[in-house]
Amino acid sequence: MASHRRQSMSASEWNSRATAAPWADLLPEMCNLVRERLDPISIIRFPAVCRDWSTACEVYPLLRPGLPALLTPSVDSDGYDTEHSVEAGAFCLHDVSACGGGGRKSFLGEAEGFKDRAWVGGNHGWLVTTDIRCEDVQLLNPVTGARVYLPSLYTISEVKRLAHFSVGDHKYNEILKVALCRTPAHADGHLAVAIFSEDLLAFTAAGGGGEGEGEDEGEGEGEWTAVKNTAADDVSYMDAIVLDGKLFAVDKVGRIYSWHLDGGAATTEPTVVQGPNIDDMSRQHDYDRCAFYLAASGDDGHQQLLLIYIYGYEIEDVYKYHRTYPWDERVLHRMVFDKRRSFGDRGMSVHELDASSGTWRRVTDFGGDRALFLGANYPFFVTVRHETGLEADCVYLADTPSGYDVAIFDLKKEGHGSDGHIKQQLHYSLVNEPFQMPMWFLPTEYPH
């Protein structure tokens, strides 16, 4: 039988097959040695090569699909640690599940899709990236290489054309983040909401088409649509989320607004959603600074709106009396930075809205097996198991007000004012003056 198969091959085919490296037969220890020398994207792709490699990765996991990694800027190949890393497309993925023990935590790499670009938002395996002028806006899947072009932000009439967006120069209409509410893999297509300084909120959407296999999709057609603000309030939005066909946004004082996306968001004033009594909480804490995030609890069929309230004290006042401390350098060096999120954070509380009754309740746990990940990324929950090394009933906040890359808030452990206590603060950045923000990235499996 074997001799018959051999006779049916040409001599060159037989020699090629006989000399081919038996990659699938690599011992798990050898697979580990190979992966230790790979860039982070190749590490994520590695298990999809064959079943044996996938099994080897389960024994010694690195950047496992389904677990979040922290995305930060990184030094480039020449060792520069400032904006040069942006030119090179240098980045770093950090495994925060290893923060409490040994093992490798950080993985450095360079990606073509990051060259001369900044990430300004993301959702699971997709990132929102833009050039420094915010004209070329793209959705990028770093693992597959797929790109989807979004309209230029200058299709928004309220956006003034600038040489660049810079918080430090106090330009008008600074971009603060892009909330990627739906990725191109969604059946209804992608949906993105751009949050600017002042009172500007805009969204763009496209029909479903599935996730690409490394091919570019679209040409940036369409436009961004600015929502209509309420005439009564002086709004300054901090975060946005889409839930049950409605766009929700929260402003700097905790007021919540909603618009129906099926027509009318650009012409109809928003509905004001009564929020929890933040003023009473602020007086209770006796702190003068706060920030807000939005998220959704529950499964896709029954989701409720979450308001996350972070409070603390003014850092600038401390610096005035302690001249040895510099003012928050993120203001000067970051392409995207919200100055309202710069303060000494002390605690957090989470509140859930019952849509049927319009009442809010305090959330002190997520069911004992989940953790919430917040930041410039679209918020997501992760099911926590013992082997993940993550903490249940905690909120993992990237790019904290006090300047850490990550803060872990424990909802069950009471701190100041009987709110979520800061359990741990993590600092991973390799860059002294980062141009990019730290943000959560949820690696997805490389398609077979």
C-alpha positions, 0 to 999 in steps of 0.5 A: 500500500505504502509502495503504491502511494510512493510510485504514484508520486513524482520524485520531487514530491516524495523528496519534498514530503520526506524532508518536510519538518514534522511541525505537528510532532513538536513536543509541547516543551518545544512549542513553548520555546517557539512561542516565547520568541514570537510577537503577540499576534503570532502567539494568538494565532499559534494554537490555530495551526493544528490540534497538537499545537492547540493542546500544547498551548492549553498546557502553557497558555499565553494570551489565551483567546477569551481573556483580556490583555492590556494594550499599551504603546511600546518601544520600537526596534531601535529602542526609542520610547516616545512618539517614535514607537507610533511611527514603527507601529510598536505596541505591547500586550500585557497579560493582567491575569498574571499580575498576582504570580510568576510567568511572563506578563508582557509581549512586544511587537510591531504591526503594519496597521498601527504605523503612524496611527493611534488607537482611539477605541475598540471592541473585543478583537477590533480596534478603532484607529486613526491618523494624527489628523483624524481624517483616515479612521479605520476598524482594524482586527490586528489578529486577522489583518482585516480593515474596515474604513470609516468616514472621516471625522471631518464629515461632521460639520461641527468638527473644525479641521485641525492640523492635529487633535491635541488636548494640550493645545486646548483645541476645540472639539477634541476627540475623547474616544470612539465607542465601537458599539458593534464590530463588523462581525455583528449580523447588523454590521458595525456601529461606532459613536465618536465622543468629543469635548464640549457637547458633540456626539456623533455616530456612524453605521454600516450594514452587516457583512461578516468579519474579513479574512485580512482583506480591506473592506469599504472605502470610508463611504457615508458620514457621521451623524451628530445627535441633537442635544437638549436645549435645557442642559449644558452637556459635556459627554463622558461615555456612550453605549447602545442598548436595545436600539437606543444610544445612551450617553452620560455627561460630566455630572452624571446626567443620562440621555437617550436617543432612538437610533431608528431615525430622529437621533439627529433631529429630536432632543434626547430623553433625559433618564433619571439617574441615581442621586449622585449629588448625595453620594458626592456630599457623603464622600466629601470629594470634589472630582468624579467620572462616569462610565456606562455598561450593560449587565445581563445577557443579550436578551435581557440587558440593563443599563449600568452607570459606573461612578468613580470619585476622588480628589483634585490632583492639581491642588496637591501639585500646587503645594508639592512642587516636586510633583509635575502636573499630569503629563498625559495632558501634554503628551497624549493624543487622546486624553480627557482632562476630566478623568485626571484626579486622585481616584478613591472609590467606585460604585456601580448602579443598575437601572430597572428599565421597567420601573425606572429605579436604580439599585446598587450593584455589589457583586456580579454573581460571583463569577464575573468581572467587568472591564472598562476603559476606552474599549467598549465595556465587557464582562469576563467569566472568571474561573480559577485558572484565569487568575482574574478576580470575580466581582471586580471592575478592571479599569484601564487608564485610571484617573490617577495615572495607573495603567489599570486599577482593580476595584473590588465591589465586595470590599468596602472602602471610603464611603462604603464603596468599591475599594481599590484592591490593586493598581498596576503599571505596565507602560514601557514608554515615559511619555506615551502618545497612546492610551492604555486600553483593553484588547480581547484577543479572538481566535485566528480563523481556520 
